Each structure stands twice: as C-alpha cells, then as structure tokens.
Amino acid sequence: MNSFYIARQPILDVQGHTYGYELLFRSSDSNAYDPSVDGNTATSHVLFNAIVEAGLDTLVGKGLAFINLTNRFFEKPELLELLPAGRCVLEVLETVDVNEEVVRGVEELRNAGHLIALDDFVDEERFARLLPMADIIKYDITQHSMDELARYRDIDSAAGRQSLAERVETHEEHDALKGFGFNYFQGYFFAKPKILSGTKLPQNRIALVQLLAEINNPNTTIDEVADIVGRDVSLGVRTLRYVNSPMNGLRTSVQSIKHATVLLGRSLIRNWVTLLVMSQMDDNPSELIKLALTRARFCQLLALDEGLDDARYFTIGLLSLLDVFMNSTMAEALENITISEDMRLELLDREGDGGRFLNWAEGLEHDTVQQIPETAIGDAGRRFQEASSWAEEISGLLD
C-alpha cells in the first residue's frame, strides 16, 4: 500500500494554548514543500488526507484546521462540501485572483459556517472586497515593519477581525506583536511543521466509502440516487436484477435505475445499494453478507410488528456490521457516512429500539437470549428464522 504524508504547524493564542493547526502539503517524509506539485493538486491532497486518510480529529483534535485554498476551490465551493462546518479556517492565498466567482464562493463558504482567513496579507486594495468577510488576517511578519504591523492590528481591531502573525522566530518578535494586540501566533519560535504519515486506503475501498456516504445522505434526491447507482455499471446491473426479481412482485419490467427508485422507493433502493457496496469491500465472505442481511431483515420485521419505520430499522441492521466490513471500529466507520444522530447512537451505544433489536439479533445468533423478554422469545425466534431464510434467498442476487 502507498503512504500518505501531511504536515501540521500549531497556531497558538496569547495564552500559549493551541488554537489550531495549519495543514500543509508534503509528498514525502522530507519536511519541505515539493515545488513540482501545482497548488490545486497540493490542496486536493491536503483535503483528501485530512478528511479521508487521517481524519480531522486525529490531526487537530478539538482545534481548528487551517487549510490553504487556491482559486479553484473558492470558485467551486461545492468541492468543499465534505468539510465539517465550524472545524476549518479556509485561507485565501495571496496568489488568488479575487474575481466575481471567488467573492461569491467565499461568501457561500462563510455562510456555510467556515471561518475565512486572508493569508500573507499585503495588498489592501486587491483584497478590499474580501475584507468584510474575513474573520482572520494572517501577516508574514518578514514582509512588514513593526510599525506597519501595529497599524494593521489597529485596523483589524476596529473592524472586529482577528490578527495572526506568521514566521515568528524570536522572543522579541512575539512580545512586540503581543503588545500590539495580535491574537494568534505561528512560527519556528513555537514549533516547526511536523509530518504525519500513514497508510492509504485501497482505491476501491475509498470509492466504495464515498458511495456509501452519498447513498445514505438523507438529503439525496431520487434523481441523485439514480445517478449514484448509474455511475457503476456492475452496481446498476445488479440493482436492476434485484428490482426485476420475482420477490418484488412488480408487474412490469424495470429498465432504468430512476424507474426502479420511483417504483420501489428511495429507502429500499438505498438499502439495497448499501448492501451491494458493503459486499464489494475486500471480498468479504458470503456468510458475513448473509449475517448482515439477516440482521437487517430481522430488525425490519420487528419494526413492522411494532408499527415502526421498517426501512429505517432495516438500515440499522445492515449497518450494524459496517465496522467488520471496513476493518475498523464502528465509530470510525460511521464517520464516513451521513446518518441521523439517533441512528448513530443506536449503532454505537445500542440505544433506543434499534439498539434493542440489534441486541436481540446478537443473542439469537449466539443462542444467548437473556436480553430478550421471556414473553417475546418465541416471536423473536420465528422472526429470526424468517430473516435467515430471506437472507439465503436474496444473497444469490449479489453475485
């Protein structure tokens, strides 16, 4: 497997506490920027490594992630939809061309909950349109005199902005800037960038995790679901095979994913595609697929008996083995998909009806039924047998 690299440099507040980390592109364990890599590619690598490979919590803890962005990412803010709001400071590089698209993009990203910083600020006129939207101004102190820095801090203070001093290397510089009222500090005086590295997920696993995240997003429309499934020929073919199987009882042959989604409903198609995606992860054994199917159907049947949302509990049963499919902890696995907080707690902490159904399923799997009320053991056992038979039948459609 290939390795990934990313560097981080701490940013401290006036009390010396870590406010956040600037995340920096690195292509090897050499602690230096690779000039052969263009800005768009470098930013893409930083974003991908921070969100997918390492995870923001690992990189910055409870602090903020400062990320340098090029024109492309401000002009197409949809590229940053996976960034969690309130966790990132998006830095407008000094090389960015402040055009209409950039101004609109900065406004959209700020409205989405991200903080905006102007990096290596020197040109007040060129960045005048972005200043009202900037939360933090970063100053490379080697580019300004101390008098200029004091003046800039007064301007920022009057405008309600924070000021960050970069390349601070001595006690004298830090004390002077602190006296001017600067809010944050970064530089070799505190710490050099530190490289973090790790092993990349296989490319097929990355694509499948991204697909899982998309298909389980509750805001995804029917058209978007159809588009997601249609991107993968194998996925589309097997979905149509399932839709047209006798068990669905449709009187007409379905020829398109969109038609299938409309006829069977978004929830059913979503659950089927989730199962297909999970089944492709690292050639998981067929018995694990059958177990996931059994749990899903068992939770669904219990939900129907109790007048609950059966599609929701099918999803809970299906995702209850996501950690095994992804070779990770459940907490890590759930970070990659969008589900409600209630569902997350049912899967992680076995809370609510979903947690109860899963505990019953595990008890029946291991022939330990202490958690099932005596009055419910008979019905639960029959439902589990029904679910197992159904899983045997449907698993053949996955090949």
N, C-alpha and C positions, 0 to 999 in steps of 0.2 A: 504493500500500500504506500501511496505517496504521503509526504508530511506537509503540514501547513505551518506557516510562520506569521506571527503578528507581534508588533511591539507596542508597548504602552508606556506612557510617561505620566507620572502623577501631577495633578494640579491641586495646589493647597490654598486654603483660605488664610485669613490674617491670624487665626489662632494656631495655624500649622496643621490643621486637620485636612484630610484628603477630601476634596470636593468632587473630584472625578479623575478620569484618565483620558489623555489624548491617545487614540488608537492609530498606529502608524503602519504603513505597508512595509513588509520585509519579504524578500524572495528566498532567503536562506538564513542560516544561523549567524551570518555576518551582520553586525549591528549597524547597517548602513542602508540608505535608500538606493535602489537599483535604478540608475538614470535611463536604462534601456527600456524601462516599462513606462508607457504613457499614463497620464493622470486618470483617465477613465478606467483603464484596466486596474490600476493600483487601487482606486476607490472601490471598484467591484470586488476585488479580493478582500479588502478590509471588511466590507459589509458582509460578504458571504462567510468569511472566517469568524466574524464576531457573532453573527446570528445563528449560523448552522453548525459550524465546526466546534467552536469553543463555547459559545453562549455568553450573553452579556453578564449574567450573574457571576460566571467564573472570571471574566475579565475585569469587571469594575465593581463587583459586589453591590452595595447599596448606592454607590456613587453614580455620576453621570458619565456617559460615553461621548467624548468629543470626536467628531468624525469630519475630516476634510472632504468637501464635495466640489466637483467640477461643474461646468455649465450644464452638462448633460443631465445631471440628477436634479438640478433646480428647474430645468426646462421640462422635465418629465417626472414630476413628483410622485407619480404612481409607481415608479420603480422603488420607492421607499416605503411602500405600504406595510411591509413586514416589520418595520422598526416600531417598537413599542413607544407610544406617546409618554412623555414625562421622564424618559430614560436617556434621551440623547440631546446633545448640543450640536447642531448642524453648522459647520463652519463654511462661510463663503470665502473661498480662497482669493488671494489678491489678484490672481490671474483671470478671475471670472469676468466675462463681458456682461455688464449689467444692462441687458436688453428687456423688452417687454415681457417675454416669456419667463425670464429669471425673476422679475419682480412679482409676476403672478404666482410663480412656483413658491417663492419664499413666503408670500402671504398665505398660500394654501397650506404649506407645511407648518407655519406658525399657528394657524387656526386649528390644525390637527393636534396641537399640543406639544410640538417640539420647540426647544429654545433655539434661537438664531444668534450666531456669533460672526463678526466680521474679522477675518484673520489678517495678521500683518498689516494693520490699517495705517495707511499713509495719505491717501487721496480723498479728502473730504468731498470734493466736488463730484468725483466719479461715482462715489457710493452714496451720494446725497439721498437718492430715492429709497435706499435700503435702511438708512439710519433710523427712521421712525419705527422700523420693525425689528431692529437689533436689540437683543437682551444683553449681550456682552460684546465689548470691543477688545480685541487682542492686539497688543503692541509688541513688536520686536524691538526691545529697548536699544539694540545696537544701531537702529535706524533713526533714533531721535535723541536730542539732547535732553537733559533732565528738566530744563525749563519747559520744553515742548511737552514732555510727559506730564508735568504738573498742570499745564494748561488743558491738555486733553482730558485729564481726570476731572477738572472743574466743569468742563463742558458735559462730560458723561453724567456727572453727578446731577447737574441741573436738569438733564433730560431723563433722569431716572434709569440710566443704564449702568451696568457693572463694567469694571475695567480689569483686564487681565494682562499682566506683564510676562512676556516670554523672554527666554535667554537670560534669566537672572543667574549670575555666576559668583557674586561676592556678597558678603555681609553688608557692605556699604550700600550696594545697589538695593538690596532687599529693605534695609532700614529706611532709605530715602523714599522708595516707592510706597512703602507702608505709611510713611509720614504724609505723602501726597493724598492718601486715601484709597490707593489701589485695593481691590477686593480679593484678587486671586493672583497666584504666582506659579511660574513654571520655569524650569531650567536646571542646568547641571549643579547649581548650588544645592538643590534638593535631591535630585536623582537623575541619572541618565536613563534613556529609554531601556526597558527590559524586554527581552524577546521571550515570548511564549510560543511553544510549538506543540503539535500533537499529530495524531494520525487521521487522515481524511476518511470520511465515509466513502464506500464504493459509489461510483457514479450512479449505478442503477438504484442503490438504496436512497440516494439524495432525491432522485426524480420521483421515486415512489412516496417518500415522505412529503414532498411538496404536493403531490397529487392528493394524498390523504388530507393534508391541510386544506386544500381548495374544496374538495368534495364535502368536507364536514363543516365548512363555514356556513352558519345559518343564514347569512345574507346572500348566499349564492342563488341566482335566479335559475329558473328552469332552462332558459337558453344557455346560461353559463354552464350548468351541469352537463347539458348535451354536448357543448363544446369541449369540456374537460374530458369526457369519455371518448369523444371522437378523435382526440389527438393521438390516442394509442390504438393502432389497428387491432392488435390482439385483444385489448380490453373491450373495444367496440364489438368485435365478432362474438366474444363470449357473453357479453351482455345481451346481445340480440338472441343468442342461443337460449339463454335463460328465459328471456321475455317470451319467446315463442314456444317454450316447453309446455307440455300438457298441464303441469301443475298450476299454471297461472290461469288456465281456463279462458283465455282470450279467444273470441270467435273469429278474429281476423288476423292475418299475418302482419307482423310489425316489421317495417323495413328501415326505419331510422331511429336513432337514439332519441331525438326530440319527441317523436311519436310515442316511443316507449315511456319516456318520462311523463308525458301528459296523461297516458292511459293508466299507468301504474302508480304515479305519484312520485314526487321528489324524494320522499323519505325512503321508499322501498328501493328506488334506483340507487340512492346514496349508500344504503346499507349493502347492497349487492356489490357496488364498485369498491367500497371499503374492504369487503371480504376478498375480492379479486386482488386488490393491491397488496393486502397482507399476505396472501398466498404466494405472491411472487418474491417475497423477501427472503433472499438467501436459501431458496429451495427448502423451505420448511416442510417437515414430514406431513404426510396426509393425515395422520392421526391428530396432529395439532390443529389442522384445519377443521377436522370433524368436531374436535372439542370446542373450538370457538363457535362453530355453527350450532352445536348442541346448547351451549350456554345462551347464545342469542335467542334461539327458538324457545328455550325454557323460560327465560325472562319475559319474552313476548307473551307466551301462553298464560303465565301467572298474571301479567298486567291485564290481559283480556278478562281473566276471571274476576279481577278486582276493579274493572271499569277504568283502568288507567290507559295512558297513551302507549299503545303496544309498539309503535315504531320507535319511540324513544328508548324503551327498555330493551328492544332488540339491539339497538346501537350500543347500549351499556354492556350487554352480554358479549357482543362482538369485540368491543374494545378492551374487555377485561383481560385479554391475553396479549395486548399490544406490546407490553414490555418484553414478553418472551419472543414475539416475532421480531422485535427490533434489537434484541440482545442488550437491553438497558433496564434501568429502573422505570417504574411506572411514572414517577414524577418527570423524569427526563423525556419519556415517550410522549407524554401529554403536552409538553411544551411545544411540540411540533404541529399540533392540530388545534383548531378553534372549536371549543365546545363551551357550554354554559358552566358557570361556577358550581351550580348544583350537581351537574353531571360529573364534574371533576372530583368533587368531594365524595360522591358515591363510589367512584372508581378508586380513589386514593385511600379514603378513610372508611369506606363501606358504610356511609351514612345513608339514611332515607330508605325508600322502598327498593331502589336499585341495589344498595348495599345488602339489604336483606335477601333479595333474590339471588345475588351472587354467593352469599354465604350458604344459602340452601343448595345451590348448584354444586359448590365445592364439597359440601357434606355428602351429597348423593354420589359424587364422583369417587369419594374415598370411603364410602359406606360408613360415614360417621354423621349421624343425623341429630346430634344433641341440640343443635341450634334451631331445628325445625320443631314447632309446637306439635305435641302428640296428635292433636286433632287435625293437623294439616299434613302429616307424613304420608298418608295414603294418597291424597290428591296430588301432592308434590311428586311422589314416586311415579304415578301414572303420567303426569305431565313430562317428567324427565325421560320416560321411555318413549313417549310420542316425539319428543325433541330429538332423541338419539336416532330414531327411525327416519325422521325427516332429514337429519344431517347426513345419514348414509345415502339417501336418495339424491340430495342436492349436490353433494360433494363431487359426483361424477360430472357435473356441468362445468367444473372448474378447469378441467384438463384442456 
